[in-house]
Amino acid sequence: MLRKAYVPGAAALLAALLAGCTGGSPGNGQTDNANPAGDGTAAPAAQPGKYRTLPEACGAVSPKALDSLLPGITQIMDVDQRDKAYEGRATLTYDTDRRTGCRWKVESADATDHLYVDFERVVSYDNTVSDDSRAESVFATRQAAADLPASAATASSDANSVSGSPSSSSSSSSSAGVTPTDLRPRTLSDLGDEAFLDDSLSSSGSTAQQRTVTVAFRTSNVIVTIEYAEQPADVGMVPDSEEMQDRARKLAEQLADSLSG
């Protein structure tokens, strides 16, 4: 009878193969070098903005401020109509935590005055971009849209805040409606984190010229916009730029203080 030959090398090969199948199994204290621990750590999310809610716009402007901005409001004889004029009219919004606004309009024998106040809370939906950074970008776009003069210098409150303005709501202008250089549209350095002021004078054919002063500022992730317009009843009258700017800036400062308080 023939016996099969015994090959010692075959047994050694079989043992090596079995050892290879069990090597690297869970519990052997080894890690997979192809997927090192710690490489999948996510970057921290960008910081949220300071503000989570907004003030109610119609209640944000004090009666005293409205008396200054809308001189005809105190001349309304009917008490109910006067109270309604002070209340203003809220703008339509579907999320008052993101945007609120209010409008006022008062007619008098001298002029018709309009006031619009808007609060917007900017939220970034990108985890890598903070709410403040997103608000800064939105504000930059709006400032660019205002098309401020290229030579507009950053203004300070000492140089541009005015006092002792005439009490009349409009005045004839010796400069035929031309805005002095220091009252031209410009950026402001003393209001919120950043701000700008725009001033425009328009005319609709035979009607009186309407001046609109816009002051916008950003504080953290909230953008506040004030639009203040006046149209005199007399075609020969021109709304006073200095006076209107002063009134609008004072309101902006009050609103900025209320946000930071």
C-alpha positions in Angstrom: 0.0 0.0 0.0 1.3 3.4 -1.0 1.3 6.2 1.6 0.7 9.9 0.9 3.8 12.0 1.2 3.7 14.4 4.2 4.8 17.9 3.3 5.7 20.0 6.4 5.5 23.3 4.5 1.8 22.8 3.8 0.9 22.7 7.4 2.9 25.9 8.1 1.1 27.6 5.2 -2.3 26.6 6.5 -1.5 28.0 9.9 -0.4 31.3 8.5 -3.6 31.7 6.5 -5.7 31.0 9.5 -3.8 33.6 11.5 -4.3 36.1 8.7 -8.0 35.7 8.8 -8.3 36.3 12.6 -5.8 39.2 12.6 -7.2 42.8 13.1 -10.5 41.5 14.6 -12.3 43.7 17.2 -10.7 43.5 20.6 -7.2 42.9 19.4 -6.1 46.5 20.4 -5.4 47.5 16.8 -6.9 50.4 14.8 -7.5 50.8 11.1 -4.8 53.2 9.8 -7.0 54.0 6.8 -9.5 55.8 9.1 -7.6 57.5 11.9 -9.6 58.7 14.9 -10.3 62.4 15.1 -10.2 63.3 11.4 -14.0 63.7 11.2 -14.3 66.4 13.9 -16.7 69.2 12.7 -15.7 72.8 12.8 -17.6 74.9 15.4 -20.7 76.7 14.1 -20.6 80.5 13.6 -21.9 82.6 16.4 -25.6 83.8 16.4 -26.4 87.5 16.4 -27.0 89.5 19.5 -30.7 90.0 18.9 -33.3 87.3 18.8 -36.4 89.5 18.7 -37.4 93.0 17.4 -39.2 95.9 19.0 -42.8 96.7 17.8 -42.1 99.5 15.3 -45.2 101.6 15.9 -44.4 101.7 19.6 -40.7 102.4 19.2 -41.1 106.1 18.3 -42.1 108.3 21.3 -45.0 110.8 21.0 -42.4 113.6 21.6 -40.3 112.4 18.6 -43.5 112.3 16.5 -44.3 115.9 17.6 -40.9 117.0 16.2 -41.0 114.9 13.0 -44.7 115.5 12.2 -45.4 119.1 13.3 -49.0 119.0 12.1 -49.9 116.1 14.4 -50.5 118.5 17.4 -52.8 120.6 15.2 -55.3 117.8 14.7 -58.3 119.0 16.7 -60.3 115.7 16.8 -58.9 113.7 19.7 -59.7 110.3 18.1 -58.0 111.3 14.8 -55.0 112.6 16.7 -54.7 109.4 18.7 -54.9 107.4 15.5 -52.2 109.6 13.9 -49.9 108.9 16.9 -50.5 105.2 16.6 -49.3 104.9 13.0 -50.0 102.1 10.6 -48.0 98.8 11.0 -46.6 97.3 7.8 -47.6 93.8 6.8 -45.2 91.2 8.0 -45.4 87.4 8.5 -42.7 87.1 11.1 -42.4 89.9 13.6 -39.2 88.4 15.0 -37.6 89.0 11.7 -39.1 92.3 10.5 -41.4 95.0 11.8 -42.3 98.4 10.3 -44.6 101.4 10.8 -45.8 104.4 8.7 -47.1 107.8 9.7 -48.6 110.5 7.5 -49.8 113.8 8.8 -51.1 116.7 6.7 -51.2 120.3 7.9 -51.7 123.7 6.3 -48.0 124.1 5.7 -46.9 120.6 4.5 -47.5 116.9 4.4 -45.0 114.8 6.4 -44.3 111.1 6.1 -42.3 108.9 8.4 -41.4 105.2 7.9 -39.4 103.1 10.4 -38.3 99.6 9.6 -36.5 97.0 11.8 -34.9 93.9 10.2 -33.2 91.1 12.1 -30.8 89.3 9.8 -30.3 85.6 10.3 -27.6 83.5 8.5 -28.6 80.0 7.5 -25.0 79.1 6.7 -23.3 77.5 9.8 -20.0 78.9 8.6 -21.2 82.5 8.5 -22.3 84.4 11.6 -25.5 86.5 11.7 -23.4 89.6 12.2 -21.4 88.9 9.1 -24.5 88.2 7.1 -26.1 91.5 8.3 -22.9 93.4 7.4 -23.1 92.0 3.9 -26.8 93.0 3.6 -26.1 96.5 4.9 -23.2 96.9 2.4 -25.5 96.1 -0.5 -28.1 98.7 0.7 -25.4 101.3 1.1 -24.1 100.6 -2.4 -27.7 101.0 -3.7 -28.0 104.4 -2.1 -25.2 105.5 -4.5 -23.5 107.9 -2.1 -21.2 110.5 -3.7 -17.7 109.1 -4.2 -16.3 112.0 -2.2 -18.7 111.4 0.8 -16.5 111.5 3.9 -17.3 109.7 7.1 -19.1 112.2 9.3 -19.0 112.7 13.0 -21.7 113.9 15.3 -19.7 117.0 16.2 -19.4 118.1 12.6 -22.9 117.2 11.4 -25.4 117.2 14.3 -27.1 120.5 14.1 -29.0 122.5 16.7 -31.1 125.6 16.8 -32.8 124.8 13.5 -35.7 127.0 12.5 -39.0 125.8 13.8 -40.9 126.0 10.5 -41.4 122.8 8.7 -40.1 124.2 5.4 -38.4 127.2 4.1 -37.6 129.0 0.8 -34.1 128.2 -0.3 -31.6 130.8 -1.5 -29.6 127.9 -3.1 -32.6 126.8 -5.1 -32.7 123.4 -3.5 -29.0 122.7 -3.7 -27.8 120.7 -0.7 -24.7 122.2 1.0 -21.6 120.0 0.8 -21.6 119.1 4.5 -25.2 117.9 4.3 -24.8 115.7 1.2 -25.4 112.0 1.4 -22.7 110.4 3.4 -21.6 107.6 5.9 -21.9 108.2 9.6 -19.4 107.1 12.2 -21.3 107.7 15.4 -24.4 105.6 14.9 -24.5 101.8 15.6 -21.8 99.6 14.1 -22.1 101.4 10.7 -24.5 103.9 9.2 -25.3 106.2 6.3 -27.5 109.1 5.4 -29.2 109.9 2.1 -30.9 113.1 1.1 -32.8 113.6 -2.1 -35.1 116.3 -3.5 -37.7 115.4 -6.1 -40.3 117.4 -8.0 -43.4 116.2 -9.7 -44.1 118.7 -12.4 -46.1 121.6 -11.0 -46.3 120.3 -7.5 -44.0 121.3 -4.6 -40.6 119.6 -4.2 -40.5 116.7 -1.8 -37.4 116.1 0.2 -36.7 112.6 1.6 -34.0 111.9 4.2 -33.0 108.3 4.8 -30.9 107.2 7.8 -30.0 103.6 8.0 -27.8 101.9 10.6 -26.7 98.4 11.7 -26.1 97.2 15.2 -25.0 93.6 15.4 -27.5 91.6 13.3 -30.3 94.2 13.3 -30.7 96.9 10.5 -32.8 99.9 11.2 -34.1 102.2 8.4 -35.7 105.6 8.8 -37.3 107.4 5.9 -38.5 110.9 6.6 -40.2 112.9 3.8 -41.8 116.3 3.6 -43.7 118.1 0.8 -44.7 121.7 1.4 -48.2 122.9 0.5 -46.7 125.9 -1.3 -45.0 125.2 -4.6 -42.4 127.9 -3.9 -41.2 126.4 -0.7 -38.3 123.9 -0.4 -38.0 121.6 2.7 -35.0 122.5 4.8 -32.3 119.8 4.5 -30.5 120.6 7.7 -33.6 120.6 9.8 -34.9 117.3 8.3 -31.5 115.6 8.7 -31.3 116.7 12.3 -34.7 115.3 13.1 -34.1 112.0 11.4 -30.7 111.6 13.0 -32.0 112.3 16.5 -34.7 109.6 16.0 -32.0 107.2 14.8 -29.9 107.8 17.9 -33.0 107.2 20.1 -33.7 103.9 18.4 -30.1 102.9 18.6 -30.1 103.6 22.3 -33.3 101.6 22.8 -31.8 98.6 21.1 -28.6 98.7 23.2 -30.5 99.3 26.4 
